[in-house]
Amino acid sequence: MARSGSLRARTGRYRVGSNGMRRGIATLLTIIAGCWLAPAFNAVAGEAEYGEPKPPVFVRWLVPGDPADETIREYWQRSQRGELSPAGLVDLGTMLFERGYPKDALEMYREALHRDKTLYEAWLRIGIVEHRAREYEDARHAYNKCLDLMSGHGWCNFYLGLLEEQTGHPSKALEHFERAYEHAPGLADPKVNPEVLQSKLQFGAAVKQSSEARFTVAAPLAFLEPKQVQEVRQQFLPTPTPTPTRTATPVATRTPAARAARPASPTPSSPAAAADEGEEGAGARSRVQPRRPVGPAVRPTPQPIDPSSPYGVRRPSGSGGAAGGGVRTVSPEASLHPWWRKMPEWVLRFV
């Protein structure tokens, strides 16, 4: 009897313990469910209170009147109405990323992928955003997703190579750099892609690509039938459109017959009119400039110079002019040998 009583006491204790454990588990589940459902209830309460969901944070910080911010606002409103395509969502995410909202940009990229799973550009942009945030594993996953859809994407190969170099995988980085330059050789130019200056391994891939291109150009692979190849290629070349040539517009010039047929001036009807016409004609004749004579110009012959005179004085003319007249001019001979050079040196010292 004592043993049966102890058994009953023990089973009663076990039942009390199991009931307490069940109550604790139920309480814990209730707390977890409340924490999980609280945000949803708050969102529903906010919608019921305000009538519409609250806009994202970036909408509040858009500057009214700014062209870039107004474009973001227009795209966001279209996305809320369901009028934006997946490519438009990607563009909206890119604008938000450049504006400084990377998390909102990631949401737009993921929404675009939810609508179109073949949109590899969205994966590339997700990788770039995660790459800048130093989330290397997420960025690598996004880059690989992009390359699964488009293996020859030059930008994606380059950035994945840059990521592999930064995370200590030089062989993989060099492999992706080579693929990038194979499909897009322009990425080796710092003007097109400034990030090449941040990589040390890409130089080897660029040298390899340039050497392969040089080898291909310099290879002696001339056509065996160049004329036939040229004839076939000529069939597919666009026909050049002839450019219209401008024709010179003829200028009407008066012929001598037309000049002779000019109407004569009417005869004056009164003496006063004749006097006025005479005055006008005289004024017109006075305004007419004289014409240059046709033929060789006639120059007056200068008078001879007296060679015997040291001063080079012209002889007075016999007719016309005053007595002892004439023009005093020095001849070239007299200018070369002036009279004072014939004076003694001792006289010149006092001059």
Sequence and secondary structure as in RCSB ss.txt:
>XXXX:A:sequence
MARSGSLRARTGRYRVGSNGMRRGIATLLTIIAGCWLAPAFNAVAGEAEYGEPKPPVFVRWLVPGDPADETIREY
WQRSQRGELSPAGLVDLGTMLFERGYPKDALEMYREALHRDKTLYEAWLRIGIVEHRAREYEDARHAYNKCLDLM
SGHGWCNFYLGLLEEQTGHPSKALEHFERAYEHAPGLADPKVNPEVLQSKLQFGAAVKQSSEARFTVAAPLAFLE
PKQVQEVRQQFLPTPTPTPTRTATPVATRTPAARAARPASPTPSSPAAAADEGEEGAGARSRVQPRRPVGPAVRP
TPQPIDPSSPYGVRRPSGSGGAAGGGVRTVSPEASLHPWWRKMPEWVLRFV
>XXXX:A:secstr
 HHHHHHHHHHHHHHHHHHHHHHHHHHHHHHHHHHHHHHHHHHHHHHHHHSS    HHHHT  TT HHHHHHHHH
HHHHHHT   HHHHHHHHHHHHHHT HHHHHHHHHHHHHH TT HHHHHHHHHHHHHTT HHHHHHHHHHHHHH 
TT HHHHHHHHHHHHHTT HHHHHHHHHHHHHH GGGGSTTT GGGGG SSHHHHHHHHHHHHHHHHHS    SS
HHHHHHHHHHHS                  HHHHHT       SSHHHHHHHHHHHHHHHHHS     SSS    
    B TT TT BB   SSSS TT   B   HHHHHS GGGGS HHHHTT 
